[in-house]
Amino acid sequence: VIEGLKNHSPNKVFRAEVSHPDGTIYSITIIEISLEVGKNLISITAEDITDAKRAEREVVESEEKYKALFRANADPVFLVNQDSGTIVDVNKAACDLYGYSRDSFLGMNIVSVAADTQKTAEYIQQAVSFTPIDYHLHRNGRACPVELSTVLVQIKGENTVITTTRDITKRVMVEEAIAQIRRNFQSFFNTTED
């Protein structure tokens, strides 16, 4: 700390780490330094910021974990401003499924990828938690059946809807094939009864 004081002019604020006799390291902020010219007097008012620095590290670690989960998610994920419907972030899976780059998505309204724009706008406004089937549009105009899961959160003071979409094209095709088989069987049994 003394070395730090020698390199700072009076009444400056700086951070330092100090060691307690028990070996604990504390982070402090030197809030005021008053040097009296011609005398070897130093007045220091310090604040222990160890807890604040720990909390700051935890926030950074939490943000890194969130970013890793967000980016690594195999399902497309959108962060959408609830008030405006503006897409504020997307993961790579969203870019892959919809055919847009991340930069193209940012600032776009979420209804731009919806087959039924009014329905999607309502889902975002109401933060509907689960939608078993909806249709979204690929950049090339192809409609894709999707399942939507949403949750409303606060990010930087803004109401943000985290929307996870799952491409259910294969599931819909299987369900349609099963329905066709049932119709065929029903038709077969109806004609054999005659």
N, C-alpha and C positions, 0 to 999 in steps of 0.2 A: 504494500500500500504506500509506503514511504517513497519508493521509487516512482510510483505513479504520481504522487504529489509533486515531486521535483519537476516532472515534465508537464505539469498543468499550471495555468495561470490562476490567480485567485477567482473564487466564485464560479467555478466550472462544475459540471456534473459528469461523473464517469463511473464505470462499473469495475469491480475488483472481486477477487476471490481471496478469502482469508481463512486461515486454518485455526481452529479452536484447539486448545491443549489436548482435548480427547481425540484429536485426529479428524474431526468432522470438518468438512470444507463448506463454507458458507459463501453464497454470492451476495454481494452488497452493492448498493448504489451510494456513492458519495454524493450527497446532495449539496453540501456547501463547504467550501474551503476558504478560510480567512487567514491570510498570512499577514503578520505585522512586520513591516519593513524594519530591518536592523535588529530584530529579535528573533530568536529561534522558537517562536510560538506558533502552533498550528491548532486551529479549531475545526473539528470535523463533525458534521451531523450525518450519520449513516443510517440507511434503512436496509434491513435484512430482506432480500428479494429471493431467497432460496425457494420458497414455496411458489412464488410467481414464476420463476424460471422452470421449476418442475412442471407446473401447470402448462406453461408454454410448450415445453417438450412433449407433454401428453397430447396437447391439441395437434401439434405437428404430426406425431405418430398416428393419432386417430385419423387425421386427414389423409395420410399416406395409406392407411389400411382401407379407408373408404374408396380412394382412387383405385387401389389395386382390385378390390372387389367389383367396383363399377366397370373397370376396363376389362377384367377377365371374365365377366359374366357371359355365358354362352348365349343367353337370350338378349334380344335388343332391349336397351334401356334408354329412356328419354327423361331428361329433367325439363319440366315445362312450367313456366310462370303461370300460375293459376289465373291471374287477373287478365293477362293479355293473350294467353295461349302460345306465347313465343317459346320456342325450343332454346334452352340455355346451355344444354350439353347433351351429348349422345355417346354411346360406346361404339366400339368397332363392329360388334354384332349388328347394331342398327344400320350402320353404313353398308355392311355386307348384304343384309336382307333387302333393304330399300333401294340400294344402288346410288346413294348420294355420298359425297365426301362429308367429313365432319364440318368443314368450313361452309359447305352448302347448307347443311342442316341448321347451323347456328344462326339465329335470327328469323328462321322460317317459322310460320305458324303451324302448330300440330295438325290443324285441319287440312293442311296441304297434302298429307299422306292418307287421309281418310276418304273412303268411298262415300260415306254419309257424313258430310261435314257438320251438319247440325247436331247429329247424335254424338259425335266425338266432342264437339264444343260443350255439350251438356255433361258428358262424362268428366271432362276436365273441371268445369265449374263446380260440379257436385262432388268431385273426387271419388267417384264410384269405385269401390274397392275391388270388385271383380266383375268382369264381363266375359261370359263363356264364349261368345262368338261375335266378331265384328269383322269388317273387311277394310283392309288398308291397301294403298296403291304403291306399287313399285314405281321407280322413276320412269320406267318404260310404259306405264299405264296398266300393267297387269294387276288384277285384284288378287289379294292373298287373304285367306281367312286367318284371323289371329284371335288369340285369347289375351285379354288384358287384365293386369293386376296393377292397382294404383294405391299409393299412400301419399297423404298430404304432410309435408314437413315445412319447417321454416329454415331457409338458407339465406344468410346475410340479411335477415329481416323481411324477406319476401316469401309469400306463400308459394311453395313449389310442389308440384305434383311429380312424384317419381312414378313413371309408367313403364312397366315391364311388359313386353309383348312376346308372345310365343307363336311361331308359325305352326298352325294346325292343319296345313294343307293335306298331309298324309292321313291324319285322323278323319278329316271330313271325307276324303276319298274312300276310306275303309267303311265309314258309316253309310255312305251312299251305296257302296257295293253290297253291304249287308241288307240294306233296305230293298235294293233291287232283287236280291235273292229271295227275300221274304215275299215280295210281290209275285215273283215267278212261282214260288211254291203255292202261294194262295191261289193264283190263277190256275195252276195245275190241279189242285184239289177241288176247286170250284167246277172245272170242266169234267173231272172224273165222277163227280156226284151226279151230274146230269145224265 
